[in-house]
Amino acid sequence: MLRIIEKIKEEGYLLADGATGTNLFDMGLESGYPPELWNLEYPDRVRSNHESFLQAGSDILLTNSFGANEFRLSLHGDEDKVDEINFEAAEIAKKSNKNSKREVFIAGSIGPTTKLATLGHISFDQLKDSYKEQSEALIDGGIDLFIIETCQDVLQIKAAIQAVNESKKLFNKTIPIMVSVTMETNGRMLVGTDISAIVSILQPLEIDILGLNCATGPSEMKEHIQYLSKHSPFTISCIPNAGLPENVGGVAHYKLTPIELKMQLMH
């Protein structure tokens, strides 16, 4: 059995970290600037963010690599830095954990690109090749698991899983895969897929954890998590926002307090 699955069975649950982008904005990151570039420019700030999550009790640290793919980075002319940024993302997360007395897992974060294959923005092979470049650098940096997150398109998920599995084979590594989809307030993914279809499509694929993140808060995710509890063959994850975002003075604001978020997660 994979170690992270063993740990979840031992503890009952593991805690992931919080909002990387939000915290880096508080540290001075400018709106519209890729947070992933801070792995090269301000690694001490990225490490400090990881350390704050460790102090808060996180068992899983997500690398600062969510948008570190060639398509997102090309918007700023930095597509040639994919390898370096992802490698450093893993290295920084590992270094932040070196003095921890708890067992902590480093999750290589792979987010969506700027293009959806289902809508014809990009070919499946182009998408897979982009994810393969990113996943190879994360493995080289020493991650413990992959999190393919904020998934909005089933073809995106399939491309990322194929890329990750090819990279694992290249490095001869056994690394678990977590897939985290994003369900909109209408109860479906961006391209219209519902939770039952997601489970049916992913069931035969080589993943270990399936869950939800982003877009909504815990109350909006509850129905989907209940479905996964009854029908998913995978370990379940849930990483909600602190409620639905509201625009307050041009800034996204999440209204749930820490205590309110805790109480909703307990239910």
C-alpha positions as CSV (number, residue, x, y, z in Angstrom):
1,M,0.0,0.0,0.0
2,L,1.2,3.5,-0.8
3,R,2.5,5.3,2.3
4,I,0.1,8.3,2.1
5,I,-2.9,5.9,1.9
6,E,-1.5,4.0,4.9
7,K,-1.1,7.3,6.8
8,I,-4.7,8.3,6.0
9,K,-6.0,5.0,7.2
10,E,-3.8,5.3,10.4
11,E,-4.9,8.9,11.2
12,G,-8.4,9.0,9.7
13,Y,-7.6,12.0,7.6
14,L,-4.7,14.3,6.6
15,L,-4.7,18.1,6.4
16,A,-3.6,19.8,3.3
17,D,-2.3,23.4,3.3
18,G,-4.1,26.6,2.4
19,A,-4.2,29.2,-0.3
20,T,-0.7,29.8,-1.6
21,G,-1.6,32.6,-4.0
22,T,-3.6,34.5,-1.4
23,N,-0.7,34.4,1.1
24,L,1.9,35.4,-1.5
25,F,-0.3,38.4,-2.4
26,D,-0.1,39.4,1.3
27,M,3.7,39.1,1.0
28,G,3.8,41.6,-1.9
29,L,3.0,39.6,-5.0
30,E,1.4,41.9,-7.6
31,S,-1.9,41.0,-9.2
32,G,-1.4,39.3,-12.6
33,Y,2.2,38.3,-11.8
34,P,2.9,34.5,-11.8
35,P,3.4,33.4,-8.2
36,E,5.5,30.5,-9.6
37,L,8.3,32.9,-10.6
38,W,8.8,33.6,-6.9
39,N,10.4,30.2,-6.7
40,L,13.3,31.8,-8.5
41,E,13.0,35.4,-7.3
42,Y,11.9,35.1,-3.7
43,P,12.4,31.5,-2.6
44,D,12.7,32.6,1.0
45,R,9.1,34.0,0.9
46,V,7.7,30.8,-0.7
47,R,9.5,28.8,2.0
48,S,8.1,31.0,4.7
49,N,4.6,30.3,3.4
50,H,5.2,26.6,3.5
51,E,6.6,26.9,7.0
52,S,3.5,28.8,8.2
53,F,1.3,25.9,7.0
54,L,3.5,23.4,8.8
55,Q,3.1,25.4,12.0
56,A,-0.7,25.4,11.5
57,G,-0.6,21.5,11.3
58,S,-0.6,20.7,7.6
59,D,0.3,17.1,6.7
60,I,0.5,17.9,2.9
61,L,2.4,20.8,1.4
62,L,1.5,21.7,-2.2
63,T,4.4,23.0,-4.3
64,N,4.2,26.5,-5.7
65,S,3.8,25.1,-9.2
66,F,0.1,25.4,-9.9
67,G,0.5,27.4,-13.1
68,A,4.1,26.4,-14.0
69,N,3.3,25.0,-17.4
70,E,4.5,26.3,-20.7
71,F,1.1,27.9,-21.7
72,R,0.6,30.0,-18.6
73,L,4.3,30.9,-18.3
74,S,4.3,31.9,-22.0
75,L,1.9,34.8,-21.2
76,H,4.9,36.4,-19.5
77,G,7.6,35.1,-21.8
78,D,8.9,32.6,-19.3
79,E,8.0,29.3,-21.0
80,D,11.7,28.4,-21.1
81,K,11.8,28.2,-17.3
82,V,9.3,25.3,-16.8
83,D,12.0,22.8,-15.7
84,E,13.7,25.2,-13.3
85,I,10.6,26.6,-11.7
86,N,9.0,23.2,-11.0
87,F,12.3,21.7,-9.7
88,E,12.8,24.6,-7.4
89,A,9.1,24.5,-6.3
90,A,9.7,20.9,-5.0
91,E,13.1,21.8,-3.5
92,I,11.7,24.7,-1.5
93,A,8.8,22.7,-0.1
94,K,11.2,19.9,0.9
95,K,13.6,22.4,2.6
96,S,10.8,24.0,4.5
97,N,10.0,20.6,6.0
98,K,13.5,19.4,6.8
99,N,13.2,20.2,10.6
100,S,9.7,18.9,11.0
101,K,9.3,16.1,13.5
102,R,6.0,15.0,11.8
103,E,5.6,13.0,8.6
104,V,4.8,15.5,5.9
105,F,4.1,14.8,2.2
106,I,5.2,17.1,-0.6
107,A,2.6,17.2,-3.3
108,G,3.6,18.4,-6.8
109,S,0.8,20.8,-7.8
110,I,-0.3,20.6,-11.5
111,G,-3.1,23.0,-12.4
112,P,-5.0,23.7,-15.6
113,T,-3.4,25.4,-18.5
114,T,-5.1,28.3,-20.3
115,K,-6.6,25.9,-22.8
116,L,-9.4,23.3,-22.8
117,A,-9.0,20.3,-25.0
118,T,-12.7,19.5,-25.0
119,L,-13.4,22.9,-26.5
120,G,-10.7,22.5,-29.2
121,H,-8.3,25.0,-27.8
122,I,-5.5,22.5,-27.9
123,S,-4.8,19.0,-29.0
124,F,-4.6,16.2,-26.4
125,D,-1.0,15.4,-27.3
126,Q,0.1,19.0,-26.9
127,L,-1.6,19.2,-23.5
128,K,0.0,15.9,-22.4
129,D,3.5,17.0,-23.5
130,S,3.1,20.2,-21.5
131,Y,2.2,18.2,-18.4
132,K,5.0,15.7,-19.0
133,E,7.6,18.5,-18.9
134,Q,6.2,19.8,-15.7
135,S,5.8,16.4,-14.0
136,E,9.3,15.3,-14.9
137,A,10.8,18.4,-13.2
138,L,8.6,17.8,-10.1
139,I,9.8,14.2,-9.8
140,D,13.4,15.3,-10.2
141,G,12.8,17.8,-7.3
142,G,11.7,14.9,-5.0
143,I,7.9,15.1,-4.5
144,D,5.9,12.4,-2.6
145,L,2.7,12.6,-4.6
146,F,1.1,14.4,-7.5
147,I,-2.0,16.6,-7.2
148,I,-3.7,17.3,-10.5
149,E,-5.9,20.1,-9.2
150,T,-8.6,22.5,-10.2
151,C,-9.6,20.2,-13.0
152,Q,-12.2,21.7,-15.3
153,D,-12.1,19.2,-18.2
154,V,-12.0,15.4,-18.3
155,L,-9.6,15.5,-21.2
156,Q,-7.3,17.7,-19.1
157,I,-7.4,15.1,-16.4
158,K,-6.6,12.2,-18.8
159,A,-3.8,14.1,-20.4
160,A,-2.2,14.9,-17.0
161,I,-2.6,11.4,-15.8
162,Q,-0.9,10.0,-18.9
163,A,1.9,12.5,-18.6
164,V,2.5,11.8,-15.0
165,N,2.5,8.0,-15.6
166,E,5.0,8.3,-18.4
167,S,7.2,10.5,-16.2
168,K,7.0,8.0,-13.3
169,K,8.0,5.2,-15.7
170,L,10.9,7.3,-17.0
171,F,12.2,7.8,-13.5
172,N,11.2,4.3,-12.3
173,K,9.2,5.9,-9.4
174,T,6.1,4.8,-7.7
175,I,4.3,8.1,-6.8
176,P,0.6,8.3,-5.9
177,I,-1.8,10.5,-7.9
178,M,-4.5,12.7,-6.5
179,V,-7.1,14.3,-8.8
180,S,-9.0,17.3,-7.6
181,V,-11.9,18.5,-9.7
182,T,-13.6,21.9,-9.6
183,M,-17.4,21.9,-9.6
184,E,-19.1,25.2,-10.3
185,T,-22.1,26.5,-8.4
186,N,-24.4,24.8,-11.0
187,G,-23.1,21.4,-9.8
188,R,-21.0,20.6,-12.8
189,M,-17.5,21.1,-14.1
190,L,-16.8,24.1,-16.5
191,V,-17.5,21.9,-19.5
192,G,-20.7,20.4,-18.1
193,T,-19.6,17.1,-16.6
194,D,-21.3,16.0,-13.4
195,I,-19.8,14.1,-10.5
196,S,-21.3,10.7,-11.4
197,A,-19.7,10.9,-14.9
198,I,-16.4,11.9,-13.4
199,V,-16.3,8.8,-11.2
200,S,-17.3,6.6,-14.1
201,I,-14.7,8.0,-16.4
202,L,-11.8,8.0,-13.8
203,Q,-12.6,4.6,-12.2
204,P,-10.4,2.5,-14.6
205,L,-7.5,5.0,-14.5
206,E,-4.4,4.8,-12.3
207,I,-5.2,7.3,-9.6
208,D,-5.3,7.0,-5.8
209,I,-7.2,9.9,-4.5
210,L,-10.2,11.8,-6.0
211,G,-11.9,14.9,-4.6
212,L,-12.8,18.5,-5.0
213,N,-11.1,21.9,-4.6
214,C,-11.6,25.6,-5.5
215,A,-14.6,27.6,-6.8
216,T,-16.9,26.9,-3.9
217,G,-17.0,26.4,-0.1
218,P,-17.7,23.3,2.0
219,S,-21.5,23.7,1.9
220,E,-21.6,23.7,-1.9
221,M,-19.2,20.6,-2.0
222,K,-21.2,18.5,0.5
223,E,-23.5,16.9,-2.0
224,H,-20.5,15.9,-4.3
225,I,-18.5,14.5,-1.3
226,Q,-21.5,12.5,-0.2
227,Y,-21.7,11.0,-3.7
228,L,-18.0,10.2,-3.7
229,S,-18.4,8.6,-0.3
230,K,-21.0,6.2,-1.7
231,H,-19.6,5.5,-5.2
232,S,-15.9,6.4,-5.5
233,P,-13.4,3.5,-5.3
234,F,-10.7,6.0,-4.4
235,T,-9.7,7.8,-1.2
236,I,-11.6,11.1,-1.0
237,S,-10.2,14.6,-0.7
238,C,-12.0,17.9,0.0
239,I,-10.1,21.3,-0.2
240,P,-12.8,24.0,-0.2
241,N,-12.5,27.8,-0.3
242,A,-13.6,29.6,2.8
243,G,-17.0,30.1,1.3
244,L,-18.0,31.6,-2.1
245,P,-15.7,34.5,-3.0
246,E,-17.1,38.0,-2.9
247,N,-15.7,41.2,-4.5
248,V,-14.8,43.6,-1.8
249,G,-13.1,46.8,-3.0
250,G,-11.8,44.9,-6.1
251,V,-10.3,42.1,-4.0
252,A,-11.7,38.6,-3.6
253,H,-12.9,38.1,-0.1
254,Y,-13.9,34.8,1.5
255,K,-16.5,35.4,4.3
256,L,-16.1,32.3,6.4
257,T,-14.0,32.8,9.5
258,P,-11.5,30.0,10.5
259,I,-14.0,28.8,13.1
260,E,-16.9,28.8,10.7
261,L,-14.8,26.9,8.1
262,K,-13.8,24.4,10.7
263,M,-17.4,23.8,11.8
264,Q,-18.6,23.3,8.2
265,L,-15.8,20.8,7.5
266,M,-16.8,18.8,10.6
267,H,-20.3,18.4,9.1
